[in-house]
Amino acid sequence: MRLDSEKSPSSDLPDNLPDDVVASLKARYGHGPVASPATNQAVLADAARHLKAACRPRRTRSWQWVRAGLPLATAAGFLLLLIRSTNDPPQPEVAETVFLGNSPELTRSLSRGGPVSSSGDRSRDIDRDGQINILDAFLLARLVVAGDADPGSGDLNQDGTVDQQDIDLVAADAVLLTMN
Amino acid sequence: MALILLDALLVALACAGASDADAPADTLKKTPAEASVVEIKPEVTELASPAGIAADSVRFEAIDVFLDSGNQPLAAYQLEVRSDSSGFEIVGIEGGEHSAFRSPPYYDLRAMNNNRVILAAFQTGDDLPSGRSRVARIHVQLLGPGNRTYLTSLMASAGSDGQKIPARLEILRSELKKSSRPEW
């Protein structure tokens, strides 16, 4: 659509064109469809409304902050965790489960940091030789059988009695595998 | 709001980690067993595989574990069996032949589908084996042909009074009878 205010195509023609060429061009392109002023006003008003809607902010600015800050906060969190994990000292390997020998029904799960974890608990070194092995469990078992077990040092699970469960804790420690 | 929640989550994670770091320092040190562990040189045993095994075949074998304590009764033992050969996995542990060690020994369940196991057992009764006796049986899964090399270490053996006694550890490929059934 061409508006009244636009220049006619003939005004853009170079001055050095021959007159017959100019006349021919004017005859062919010099007049196109002309819109009435009312139509032009309606079109302009509609365009103004469209532009106004297009330029209006869609959402609140805080949501834009969230969109911008979320990746940054996530990255900062990962960085924090990474720094913490590299600074933490290596923890001893702990078995998830240990088969408790003579009592298959006693096979249980061990959890990290739990009461039966392989934490290097010195109380399980029953014979105090610096190692936790089956001989510690055997010594505790012989003490239990003889009725000489000391609840103060032998009650490893702190249930008030020194029994097979305490022996199993020591034996479980003895056979734990450390995984690379 | 989402940012606040995320920050709260990160702070909570940081605090949880900090509580671990606040643990007493001695719990982070080496365990007594690690600090004074005695290096035991493992013995190497190569067990032959049958001929004509296809490269992609999977088969199961049983490894018998014997201890010979001579003329002294054996009341407790702890040993390690390992194989670094390819296509080797431990899939089961069985007890021994003598009544004192017929129940499966203590072992870490992580040995299953792994290449290493520590076995241990004791008996407080009077009926104890002496001489050479099978104390355990290890069931393994083997992939493909070839002999497998095993590393074995006797970590402890003791008599009924708890005193350490010498013993000789030996492993052999089990000749399972068709009628024998493992005691799981």
HADDOCK unambig.tbl for C-alpha pairs under 7 A between the chains (distance, minus, plus):
assign (segid A and resid 66 and name CA) (segid B and resid 3 and name CA) 6.13 0.50 0.50
assign (segid A and resid 70 and name CA) (segid B and resid 3 and name CA) 6.29 0.50 0.50
assign (segid A and resid 77 and name CA) (segid B and resid 10 and name CA) 5.93 0.50 0.50
assign (segid A and resid 91 and name CA) (segid B and resid 28 and name CA) 6.91 0.50 0.50
assign (segid A and resid 95 and name CA) (segid B and resid 108 and name CA) 6.95 0.50 0.50
assign (segid A and resid 95 and name CA) (segid B and resid 110 and name CA) 6.91 0.50 0.50
assign (segid A and resid 97 and name CA) (segid B and resid 108 and name CA) 6.58 0.50 0.50
assign (segid A and resid 97 and name CA) (segid B and resid 109 and name CA) 5.56 0.50 0.50
assign (segid A and resid 98 and name CA) (segid B and resid 107 and name CA) 6.16 0.50 0.50
assign (segid A and resid 98 and name CA) (segid B and resid 108 and name CA) 4.39 0.50 0.50
assign (segid A and resid 98 and name CA) (segid B and resid 109 and name CA) 5.06 0.50 0.50
assign (segid A and resid 99 and name CA) (segid B and resid 106 and name CA) 5.63 0.50 0.50
assign (segid A and resid 99 and name CA) (segid B and resid 107 and name CA) 5.36 0.50 0.50
assign (segid A and resid 99 and name CA) (segid B and resid 108 and name CA) 5.84 0.50 0.50
assign (segid A and resid 99 and name CA) (segid B and resid 109 and name CA) 5.91 0.50 0.50
assign (segid A and resid 100 and name CA) (segid B and resid 106 and name CA) 5.22 0.50 0.50
assign (segid A and resid 101 and name CA) (segid B and resid 104 and name CA) 5.61 0.50 0.50
assign (segid A and resid 101 and name CA) (segid B and resid 105 and name CA) 4.50 0.50 0.50
assign (segid A and resid 101 and name CA) (segid B and resid 106 and name CA) 3.86 0.50 0.50
assign (segid A and resid 102 and name CA) (segid B and resid 103 and name CA) 5.52 0.50 0.50
assign (segid A and resid 102 and name CA) (segid B and resid 104 and name CA) 6.30 0.50 0.50
assign (segid A and resid 102 and name CA) (segid B and resid 105 and name CA) 6.57 0.50 0.50
assign (segid A and resid 120 and name CA) (segid B and resid 31 and name CA) 4.20 0.50 0.50
assign (segid A and resid 120 and name CA) (segid B and resid 32 and name CA) 6.34 0.50 0.50
assign (segid A and resid 122 and name CA) (segid B and resid 32 and name CA) 6.87 0.50 0.50
assign (segid A and resid 130 and name CA) (segid B and resid 32 and name CA) 5.16 0.50 0.50
assign (segid A and resid 130 and name CA) (segid B and resid 33 and name CA) 5.67 0.50 0.50
assign (segid A and resid 130 and name CA) (segid B and resid 36 and name CA) 6.09 0.50 0.50
assign (segid A and resid 131 and name CA) (segid B and resid 32 and name CA) 5.97 0.50 0.50
assign (segid A and resid 131 and name CA) (segid B and resid 33 and name CA) 4.03 0.50 0.50
assign (segid A and resid 131 and name CA) (segid B and resid 36 and name CA) 6.76 0.50 0.50
assign (segid A and resid 131 and name CA) (segid B and resid 37 and name CA) 6.67 0.50 0.50
assign (segid A and resid 132 and name CA) (segid B and resid 33 and name CA) 5.73 0.50 0.50
assign (segid A and resid 134 and name CA) (segid B and resid 77 and name CA) 6.92 0.50 0.50
assign (segid A and resid 134 and name CA) (segid B and resid 78 and name CA) 6.22 0.50 0.50
assign (segid A and resid 134 and name CA) (segid B and resid 120 and name CA) 6.16 0.50 0.50
assign (segid A and resid 134 and name CA) (segid B and resid 121 and name CA) 6.91 0.50 0.50
assign (segid A and resid 135 and name CA) (segid B and resid 162 and name CA) 6.89 0.50 0.50
assign (segid A and resid 138 and name CA) (segid B and resid 122 and name CA) 6.10 0.50 0.50
assign (segid A and resid 139 and name CA) (segid B and resid 162 and name CA) 6.61 0.50 0.50
assign (segid A and resid 142 and name CA) (segid B and resid 124 and name CA) 6.40 0.50 0.50
assign (segid A and resid 171 and name CA) (segid B and resid 106 and name CA) 6.86 0.50 0.50
assign (segid A and resid 172 and name CA) (segid B and resid 106 and name CA) 6.92 0.50 0.50
assign (segid A and resid 175 and name CA) (segid B and resid 106 and name CA) 6.77 0.50 0.50
assign (segid A and resid 175 and name CA) (segid B and resid 107 and name CA) 5.39 0.50 0.50
assign (segid A and resid 175 and name CA) (segid B and resid 108 and name CA) 5.84 0.50 0.50
assign (segid A and resid 175 and name CA) (segid B and resid 118 and name CA) 5.24 0.50 0.50
assign (segid A and resid 175 and name CA) (segid B and resid 119 and name CA) 6.47 0.50 0.50
assign (segid A and resid 175 and name CA) (segid B and resid 120 and name CA) 6.81 0.50 0.50
assign (segid A and resid 176 and name CA) (segid B and resid 108 and name CA) 5.34 0.50 0.50
assign (segid A and resid 177 and name CA) (segid B and resid 108 and name CA) 6.37 0.50 0.50
